[in-house]
Amino acid sequence: MLTLSHLANLMALLLGERPETMQLIARNLREARLVASGGRGRGGARQEPRHVANMIIAACATDQVVDAASAAATFANLELAPSATPRQRVRRGAPVAPPSRVMRMSGPETIVPRELAFATKAGAKFGDVVANLVELAADGRLYSLLMSHAADFVDRDLLRAGADAIKHAPRGGRPAATAELAAKMAAHVQTLLDQSAIYLKISLLRPLPAARIEFGTQHENEQRVLLRTEFALPATFVANPRNAPRLSAWRRMDRGHRVTVSHRTLLSIGQAIAAEEEL
């Protein structure tokens, strides 16, 4: 896993922020025990997925470094909104699908990818879901998930041309033709991911803390949402009289903010974690 200093510098690069700002946010989180601490330099404490999630949230949820820890804690504890919890779909003569894989959203029912089922469970907390996404990115499962949904957008002409090249390759030349096609297809799929034909978005909203996670595909002005979950302040937080001044202050603000982290950022963080673990 990454050290806190390495993670802060990476977040600065990915989000276009000053490294000094990210380092101050990291120190704020360390003092609040929201990230791992101990050691220095290469011997610094390694950050677990939940710590990386806290850093992502803090970097996106506040404009003031001094508020980073408070914002990270507030957003991490957002709970899945009741209207977004999964419902079972029953078909006559067919087995019932697992509740964690089926969601009802605006429009027809959508089957959520099994790999993202954790984001649909009642009571799920935003921080835990982001931590799970970091883990998916680090072990390669997020990239595999995106790749599996890229099949619908693959250039069929490129695929057919590659298949013909393999078929008509001279004796002993098929392995080379196959490798060439594999390289072209990998570059083609990467382009699809870069263009967000298949996308995963984590959005943080202010001033009243809320969040959304969305996964789907979009091509030629057609969009298919496979997962959309909304996170809001827990009912216990809203009902607590001690939080009334904070809620009132948030509600008086008339300027909304939305910061979105895409699958590209998650994949970059995952690649950095994987590279560090190989050392």
C-alpha positions in Angstrom: 0.0 0.0 0.0 1.0 3.7 -0.4 2.5 5.8 2.3 0.5 8.9 3.3 3.0 11.3 1.6 2.9 9.3 -1.6 -0.9 9.2 -1.6 -1.1 13.0 -1.0 1.3 13.7 -3.9 -0.7 11.3 -6.1 -4.0 13.0 -5.2 -2.5 16.4 -6.0 -1.5 15.2 -9.4 -4.8 13.5 -10.2 -7.0 16.4 -8.9 -4.8 19.2 -10.2 -4.2 20.6 -6.7 -0.9 21.9 -5.1 1.0 19.1 -3.4 1.4 21.4 -0.4 -2.4 21.5 0.0 -2.8 17.8 -0.2 0.0 17.3 2.3 -1.8 19.6 4.7 -5.0 17.7 4.2 -3.2 14.5 4.9 -1.7 15.9 8.1 -5.2 17.0 9.2 -6.5 13.5 8.7 -3.6 12.0 10.4 -4.2 14.1 13.5 -7.8 13.0 13.5 -6.7 9.4 13.1 -8.6 9.0 9.8 -5.5 7.7 8.1 -2.6 5.4 9.2 0.3 7.1 10.9 3.8 6.2 12.0 7.2 6.0 10.4 8.8 8.3 7.9 9.7 8.3 4.2 9.7 4.8 2.7 9.1 3.4 6.2 5.9 5.4 6.6 2.7 3.6 7.5 0.9 2.0 4.6 -2.6 3.3 3.9 -5.4 0.8 3.8 -8.4 1.2 1.4 -10.5 2.9 4.1 -7.7 5.4 4.6 -7.4 6.1 0.9 -11.1 6.6 0.7 -10.9 9.2 3.5 -8.2 11.0 1.6 -10.3 11.0 -1.6 -13.4 12.3 0.3 -11.4 15.0 2.2 -9.8 16.2 -1.0 -13.2 16.6 -2.7 -15.5 17.6 0.2 -14.0 20.8 1.5 -12.4 24.1 0.4 -10.7 24.7 3.7 -7.9 22.5 4.8 -8.8 23.0 8.5 -12.2 21.4 7.8 -10.8 18.4 6.0 -11.1 15.9 8.8 -14.6 17.0 9.8 -15.8 16.9 6.1 -14.2 13.4 5.7 -16.0 12.1 8.7 -19.3 13.6 7.8 -19.3 12.3 4.2 -17.9 8.9 5.1 -20.9 8.4 7.4 -23.5 9.3 4.8 -26.0 6.4 4.5 -27.7 4.9 1.5 -30.9 6.8 0.9 -34.0 4.6 1.6 -35.3 5.2 -1.9 -32.2 3.7 -3.4 -32.2 0.4 -1.5 -32.7 -2.7 -3.7 -36.0 -4.4 -4.2 -36.6 -7.9 -5.3 -38.0 -8.6 -8.8 -40.2 -11.6 -9.1 -40.9 -13.4 -12.4 -43.5 -16.1 -12.6 -41.8 -19.4 -13.0 -38.3 -17.9 -12.5 -36.1 -17.9 -9.4 -35.9 -14.7 -7.4 -32.8 -12.7 -8.0 -30.7 -11.9 -4.9 -31.9 -8.5 -3.5 -28.3 -7.1 -3.5 -28.2 -7.4 -7.3 -31.5 -5.7 -8.3 -32.4 -2.1 -7.9 -35.4 -0.1 -8.8 -34.6 3.4 -10.1 -36.5 5.9 -12.2 -37.4 3.9 -15.2 -37.2 0.1 -15.8 -35.6 -2.1 -13.2 -31.9 -2.6 -13.6 -29.7 -5.5 -12.7 -26.6 -4.2 -10.8 -23.3 -5.8 -11.6 -22.5 -8.4 -9.0 -19.1 -6.7 -8.4 -20.9 -3.5 -7.2 -23.6 -5.2 -5.1 -22.0 -3.8 -1.9 -23.1 -0.3 -3.0 -26.8 -1.3 -2.9 -27.2 -2.8 0.5 -29.5 -1.0 3.0 -27.5 0.9 5.6 -24.3 1.0 3.4 -22.1 3.9 4.3 -20.5 6.1 1.7 -17.0 5.8 3.1 -17.2 2.0 3.1 -18.4 2.0 -0.5 -15.6 4.2 -1.7 -13.1 2.0 0.2 -14.5 -1.1 -1.6 -14.1 0.7 -4.9 -10.5 1.5 -4.1 -9.9 -2.2 -3.3 -11.5 -3.1 -6.6 -9.2 -0.7 -8.4 -6.1 -2.0 -6.6 -6.7 -5.7 -7.4 -7.7 -5.2 -11.0 -11.4 -6.1 -10.6 -12.6 -2.6 -11.5 -10.7 -2.6 -14.8 -12.1 -6.1 -15.5 -15.6 -4.9 -14.8 -15.2 -1.9 -17.1 -13.7 -4.2 -19.8 -16.6 -6.6 -19.6 -19.1 -3.8 -20.4 -16.9 -2.5 -23.3 -17.9 -5.4 -25.6 -21.1 -3.6 -26.8 -18.9 -0.7 -28.1 -16.1 -2.6 -29.7 -15.3 -1.7 -33.3 -16.7 -4.7 -35.2 -14.7 -3.8 -38.4 -11.5 -3.9 -36.4 -12.4 -7.2 -34.9 -13.3 -8.7 -38.3 -10.2 -7.4 -39.9 -8.1 -8.9 -37.1 -9.9 -12.3 -37.4 -9.3 -12.3 -41.2 -5.6 -11.5 -40.7 -5.3 -14.4 -38.3 -7.2 -16.7 -40.6 -5.0 -15.9 -43.6 -1.7 -15.6 -41.8 1.0 -17.9 -43.3 1.9 -21.1 -41.5 3.6 -20.2 -38.2 2.5 -16.6 -38.5 -0.8 -16.9 -36.6 0.7 -16.2 -33.1 2.1 -13.0 -34.4 -1.1 -12.0 -36.0 -3.1 -12.9 -32.9 -0.7 -10.8 -30.7 -1.1 -7.8 -33.0 -4.9 -8.0 -32.9 -4.7 -8.3 -29.1 -2.6 -5.2 -28.9 -4.9 -3.2 -31.2 -8.0 -4.4 -29.2 -6.4 -3.4 -25.9 -5.6 0.1 -27.2 -9.2 0.3 -28.6 -10.8 -0.6 -25.4 -8.6 1.7 -23.4 -9.8 4.5 -25.7 -13.4 3.6 -24.9 -12.5 3.9 -21.2 -10.7 7.2 -21.7 -13.8 8.5 -23.5 -16.1 7.3 -20.7 -18.2 5.1 -23.0 -18.2 2.9 -19.9 -18.1 5.1 -16.7 -18.1 5.0 -13.0 -18.6 8.3 -11.2 -18.4 9.3 -7.5 -20.0 12.6 -6.9 -19.9 14.6 -3.6 -22.5 17.4 -3.2 -22.5 20.4 -0.9 -23.5 22.5 1.1 -25.9 19.9 2.5 -23.6 16.8 2.4 -24.8 14.2 0.0 -23.2 11.8 -2.5 -24.0 9.7 -5.5 -22.3 6.7 -7.1 -23.2 5.9 -10.7 -22.1 3.2 -13.1 -23.2 2.7 -16.7 -22.6 3.1 -20.4 -23.1 6.0 -22.8 -22.7 5.9 -26.6 -24.1 8.2 -29.3 -26.3 10.1 -26.9 -27.8 6.9 -25.5 -27.1 6.3 -21.8 -27.8 3.1 -19.8 -27.5 3.5 -16.0 -26.7 0.1 -14.4 -26.2 1.5 -10.9 -27.2 4.8 -9.3 -27.1 5.1 -5.5 -27.7 8.2 -3.4 -26.3 8.8 0.0 -27.6 11.3 2.6 -27.1 12.3 6.2 -28.3 9.6 8.6 -31.7 10.2 10.1 -30.1 10.1 13.6 -27.8 12.9 12.6 -30.7 15.1 11.3 -32.8 14.4 14.4 -30.1 15.2 16.9 -30.7 18.7 18.3 -27.0 19.3 18.7 -26.6 19.2 14.9 -29.4 21.8 14.3 -26.9 24.8 14.0 -24.8 22.9 11.4 -27.9 21.9 9.4 -29.3 25.4 9.5 -26.0 26.9 8.3 -25.8 24.4 5.4 -29.4 25.1 4.4 -28.8 28.8 4.4 -26.1 28.5 1.8 -27.5 29.2 -1.7 -24.5 28.0 -3.7 -24.3 24.3 -4.5 -21.1 22.4 -5.2 -20.5 19.1 -6.9 -17.1 17.4 -7.2 -16.9 14.2 -9.3 -14.2 11.5 -9.2 -14.2 9.2 -12.3 -13.1 5.7 -12.9 -9.9 7.1 -14.4 -8.9 8.5 -11.0 -9.7 5.3 -9.2 -7.8 3.2 -11.8 -4.7 5.5 -11.4 -4.8 5.1 -7.6 -5.3 1.3 -8.0 -2.3 1.1 -10.4 -0.1 3.1 -7.9 -1.1 0.7 -5.1 -0.5 -2.4 -7.2 2.9 -1.0 -8.3 3.9 -0.3 -4.7 2.9 -3.8 -3.6 5.2 -5.3 -6.3 8.3 -3.5 -4.9 
